[in-house]
Amino acid sequence: MRRRRKTKILATLGPASSSPEMIRALFEAGADVFRINMSHNAPADLAEKLRIVRDLEESVGRPIGVLADLQGPKIRVGTLANGERELHKGDTVRLVKKLTVESGDDIPVPHPEIFAAVQPGEVILIDDGKIRLKIVDATKDTADAIVEVGGILKNKKGINLPDTVLPISAMTEKDRSDLDAALRLGMDWIALSFVQRPDDMADLKKIVGNQAGCLAKIEKPRAIDWLPEILDLSDALMVARGDLGVELPVQEVPGKQKLITKMARKAGKPVVVATQMLESMITAPVPTRAEVTDVANAVFDGADAVMLSAESAAGAYPVEAVSMMDKIATTVEGDPQYIPLLNSQRNEPESTTPDAIMAAVHEVTSTIHARAVVCWTKSGSTALRAARERSDAPIIALTPTLEVSRRLSLVWGLHCIYTEDAQDLDDMVDRAARFAFLEGFAKPGERIVVTAGVPLRTPGATNMLRVAFVGPQKSL
């Protein structure tokens, strides 16, 4: 099965999309990678969903990636004396280090780490930013604040601290347990929530190693301050616009989205744009015009993937949401402005042999109008470099490692094929041409560009470019 677009679709599985029939329908509608949100799944649920996807993968004969999204710390208000309290602008309130208060007007906040870190002048947001407090004084057990934006405060509402770096790990005990289960099951990608600093990703990488790709969710303003260092320690980034839009002024989020996308593309690492992309399709069969434009802009920026959350997990129209995202991406990629815009954003190659080869692959492919670029890749690095160039031609990634083919399914433009390794250079070129023909990318007499590392089976040693003609082919 060949996709006619290069931008990938990441669809979240949930109550509306957990059956084998529905997961197959989502794949056929255009989903390339499936996300499992560990905030709503136990390890047993993870295992069952992964089994269904692996069965589907075997049935369709195409690698399908699966991403486990770790929950991260949940910082919430405790239990109020009367269950709720109305706050008015200008009120002075006191936060106390307690799980519950049985009387009085104090606001219980059962998180010692907040009182250890918060400073006068910093802001606390509650209930997705609907309530805004500014700290005027803080001790190890209390914090006094002025209400800047009031509202009805209720029990267990979430807390965001955009100005404060909390002295806590991005991984809770639940996350570590879920991570252990995900790695044991063979998950392809692990997404880490609540990333504040490079150490958070370093901690994850120490545990994961090469067992899965590590994706950093950029949802904290402090993470943007450390973006180059976090990117260096990550295998991919996600623009998690939910919390990012709470902790930053909403008008700043589009610019940050473009910054994160640009930096990830420059580094040659996948970047996913997520949250509220087709939000209205949770309850409606068609999106708003603004949502369509939002998805289109992410595609025009060259994002590797666009993501559906509640739209596919719990919405009334999960298949329609995936189908709509597929239509938007396909239409944008067919727009005359698309490739020129991507080319205008290309970066100069670094002074390494692999980067020089891939820059040459891009130029040769464009000059001779090659029908496809075929990459032989063992570790995935050759395919990632090819994708970074954002070639107009399709990219076929051939790999003898099933885990690599699944992981690369998140990457822009890659048509991943799991196959046995080539025996020698002639076999490599011959089989590249056969795959290009059999997968419908090239016809006899048309040219393809083949790239790999020689000697064979040397990870990361991309150093070969060869132009090949496709001839009449037999089955592999």
N, C-alpha and C positions, 0 to 999 in steps of 0.2 A: 504494500500500500504506500503510495507516494503522495506527500503533501504538495500542494501547489503554492505554498507560501514559505517564507523563510523565518518569520517571527513565530516563536513557539507559544503554545497555550498551556498554562498551568491551572488545572481545575481541582478545587478542594472537594474531597469526598465527605459526605455527612449523611444525616437521616434521609435526605431526599435522593441520595445517590450511593447507596451501599450494596444494592443487589447486583449480581453478575450481569443481569440484563441491562440495568441502568448504566453501569460502568462501561459496558461494551458500547452502549448508545452514545455516551459522552466521547469515547475514543473515536467512534465513527463520525461524530459531528465535528471533531477537530482537536480534542485534547491530546497533548503529547506527553505530559507529565502529570502525575496525580499527587496532590498534597493531602497529608493526613495530619490534622490539627490535634496535637496531644493534649490540648486544653479540654477536649471533649472525648478522648479515647484512652482506654486502658491498653496495656500490652496485648491482651487477648484480642481486642478489636483491631489493633494494628496488624497482628498476625493474620487475621481473617481477611482484612481488606487487601493485604499484600498477596495472600494466596490467590484471591480472585484476579488481581492484576497480572500475576505471573501466569495463571491459566490463560488469560486473554492474550498475553504476549506470545505464548506458545501457539495459540490458535491462529493469530494473524501473522506470525513470523516477522515481527518488527519489535526492536527493543523499546521498552516503555520504562521511563524513569519514575521512581516513587520518592517523595520527599516527606520526612518526618519533621514537623515543626514543633520544637520544644516550647512549653508554655512560658517558662521564665517566672520570675518573682511576681506575685500579685499583691500589690499594695492597696489596702482598702481601709476605709473608715470602720471603726468597731460598731458596737450596738449603743445607740443613743437612749437617753432616759425615757423618752416617750415615742421612740421609733422614728421620729422625724423632728426637724426644727427649721423654722423659717429664718433665714439670714437676710439682713437688710444692708444695703450699701452704707458704709461708715461705721457699722457695728464693730466693737472690739470683742474678739472671741479668744478662748483659751483651748489649745490642743493639749491633751494629757496622754501620757504613756500608759494607756489602759485598754483592755479588750472591751470593756463595757462600763457605762456609768448608769447608776440606778436613779440618780436625782441630780438636779442642777442643770446648768447650761453648758458644761464642758463638753468638748468633742473628743471622744475616745479614738486614739490612733495607736493600735497595738504593734508598732514597729519601732523598736529602740534605735535602729539605724538612722531613722529620720531625725530624731532629737540629737543624735551624735554628729550629724552633718549639717543641718540647716542653719543658716545665718541670717541676721537681720537684713532686710532689703530683698530677700529672695521670695519667690512666688510659689504658692501651693495651689494647684488646680484640682478640683473635685468634680466627679461625674462628667468626665469627658470635657472639662473646661467650662461647664455651665456655671460653676461657682469658683470665684477667684479670691484668694486670700494673700495678703502681703505680710511677711513676718516682721515684727517690730522688736521682739525680744525672745531669746531662747535659752533654756537650761537643759540639763541632761534628762529632765522628766516632763518639762512643759515648754510650750511655745505660745506666745501671744501674737495675735495677728489682727490686721484691719481688713474688713470685708470690702473688696473693691468691686466685685460683682456678686450680688446676692441671689437667693433662690431657696427652694425647698431642699434641705439636706436630709437624706434618708440613710438608713443603715446599709453598711457594706458597699457603699459607692466607691469607685476606684479613685486613686490619688495619683497625680502626676506632679513631678518636681523638675521643671525645665531648667532651673538655675543650679540645681544641686547634684553633685556626684555622690551617689550613695555608696558607703563602704560595704557593699554586698556583692556576691558573685552573681553573674548572670544565670548560673545554674543552681536550682534548688535540689533538694534530695529527690523530689519527684522527677525532676529533669534527668538526674543521673540514673535513676532506675529506668526511666523511659529510654534514655540513650543506650543503656546496656541492652535492653530488649531490641531496640532498632538495629544495633550493630549485629547482635546475635542472629537476627532474622535476615540480614543482608540488605538493609536499606541503602538506597543509592545516594541520597542527599540528607544532611542534617541541617536544619535551620535553627539558629540561636537567637532567641528574643532578648530584649533588654540589654543589648550590647552598649556599653558606655565607654570602653577603653580597649586598647589592644590586648591587654592581659586576658580579657574575657575570651577572645578568639584563641589566644595561645593556650588557655586551659582546655578548650574544646579540642584543638588540634592534637594536644598531648594524648588525649584519650582515643580519638578517632584514628589518628595516623593516616594510613592510606586506605582504610576500610570503606570510606564514603567521602563524598565531597562535603565541605563545610561552608555553609552560606550564612553571612552576617546580615541580620535584619537591621537596617538603619532606621530607627524610630525615635532616637534620643538626640537632641541638639548636641550633646557632648560627643556623641559618636561622629558627628560631622566635623568637629574640631580635630578629631584623631583619624579622619578618613584615610589618608595615605597609609598610615601604619596599620589600620584595621584591614584595608584592602590587601596589603602585603601578606597578611596572615590568613586571608580567606581565599576560598576557591570561587566564590561568587558573592554578589550583593543583592539585597532586596530593598527597594524603596518602599518601606512600610508606612504608607501615608496616613494610617489610622492614628496611632499615637503621635507620629511626627506632626500631624495637623492639629493635635491638641496642644503639644508643647511649644510649637512655633506659631507665630501669627499665620493664619491660613494663607494669606497672600504671599508668604515667603516659600510655601511648599513647592510650587511649580519650578522656581529657580533652583531649589535644592535638588529636585528630581532631575533636572537637566545636568547639574553639576555631578551628581552621583553616577548618572548614566555615562557622561563623558569620561569620567575618571576610570570607571570599570572598563569601558571600551578601549581606552588607551592602554590599560594593563592587560588587555586580552582575556578578561575574565567575564563570565556571564553576569548580566544584570537583569533583575526581574522588577517590573513595576506592578504594584499591588494596591488593593483596598479601594472599594467603592467604584470600581471601573464601570460596572453596569448595574449599580445598586438598585435602580428602579425595577430591574427584571426579577428581583426577589418576588414581587407581587404582580408584575405586568409582563405581557408577552413581548413587548417592544421597549427599547431603551429611549431615554430622552436624547435630543439632538446634542446637548452638551456632553453627555456620556460618550456618545459616538466620537465626538471631537477629542475627548480626553484619551480614549484608546488610540485613535488615529495619531495624535501627537506623540504618544509613546513609541508607536511604530515608526513614525518619521524620524524620531531621535535615534533609532537604531537599537532600541532595547532588545535583548535576546528573547525575553518572554513577557507576556502580560498575564495577569493572574485573576481568577475568579475565586471569591471567598464564599460568602453566604449565598451568592447567586446560584452556585452549583451544589453547595452543601445542604442548604435548607430551603431554597426557594421553590416556588411553584412551577418554574420553567427552566430547569437545569440544562436540558438538551438545547433548548432555544437560545439560552445565554451563550453556550459554547459555540453554537452555530453562528450567532450574531458576531461574536468576537472573531471567528474565522472569516466571515464575510468582510468585516472591517479591515482586518489585516491584509487579506488578499487584494482588496480594492486599493488600499494605500500603496501596496507594493507594485501595483500595476500603474500607478500614477506617474506621469512623465517627470515629476519633480523628485521622486523618491531616490533614485540612484544618484542624481547630481547632488542632492542634499547629503547623502551618506558619503559621497566622495569628498565633499567640501569639509567633512569632519574627520577625514583620515589623518592619522599621525605619521610623522616621519619614522621609518624603521630604525630600530636600535642597531648599533654597530656589532651585530652578531651574525653568524652565518645563517641560522634558521630564519631570522627576521629579514635578511637580505634575500634569501630564497623566496620567502612568501611575498615580499614586495614584487619580486620578479614574476612570480606566478600570477599575481594580480594584473600586471602590465601585459604579460603574454596572453593571458586569457582574454583580456579586453581587445587586444590588437588583432588576434586571429579569430575572434568570436567563437572561442571554444565552447562546446556544449556543456561541459562540466569540468570541475576540478575534482580529482580523485586523490584522496589522502590515505596512505597506509600509516596507521598509527597504533602503537602498542600501549603507550601511557596516556594518549589523548592530546599531547602537547602539539603535535603537527596539525591536528584538526582545529584546535583552539586558535593557533596562529592563522590558519586559513580563514576561519570565521571572522577574526579581527579585521581582516582586509575588506570585509563586506562586499565580496565580489558579486557582480550581476549574475554570474553563472551559478547553477546549483553546485553544492559541495557534497560529495559522497565520502563518508568516513568509513573506511574498512579497518576492522580491528579483530585480532584473534582473542580479545579479552571481553567476555560478555559484560562484566561489570563496567568496563570503560564505555561500551556501546550504550548502556543504559544511562550512564552519567552524562554522556554527550548529547542525549536527547533533549536536554534543556537549552542547548547552545544554538544560536542563530544560524540558520541556513544549512545545518548538518542533516543529511540523510544517512543515518547510521546503519551499518550492516555488520553483523557478527559473522565472521568467517574464519576458516583456518588460515594460518600464516602463509605468505608466499615462500616458495622454496629458493628462488633466486630472482635476479633482476628481470629476466625475460618473463618469468612466471608472474611477477608482480605487474608488469605492464600489460601482459596478455589478459590476466584476470580483471584488471581495472577496466579494460575495454569491454570485456564481457559483461561485467556488472553494469556499466553505463548503458549498454544496450538492453539487457534483460530487465532492468529497472525502469526503462522508458525514458532515459535522459538523452540518449544519442542514437542516431540511425547509422547504418553502414555508410562509410565515406566521410562522416563527420569527425571532427577532431576533439580530443580531450587533453587536459593537462594533468600529468601524474606527478605527485611529489611524495617523498618518503625520506627516510634516513638510511644511509649506506655506510657501513655494513648493516644488513638487516638485523632486526631484533635489538637495536640499540636505542633505548628510550631517549627522546629529546634531541636526537642528532639529525634533525632535518637538514639535508644538504644536497638533495637531488631534485631536478626539474626535468621532465621529459614530455614532449608532445607526441601523442600517439593517434593513429587513425583507427576508427572503429570499423571492423570488417563484419561479414556475415558470421553470426555467433551461434554456437550450440549451447545447450544447458550446461551449467556448472556442475 
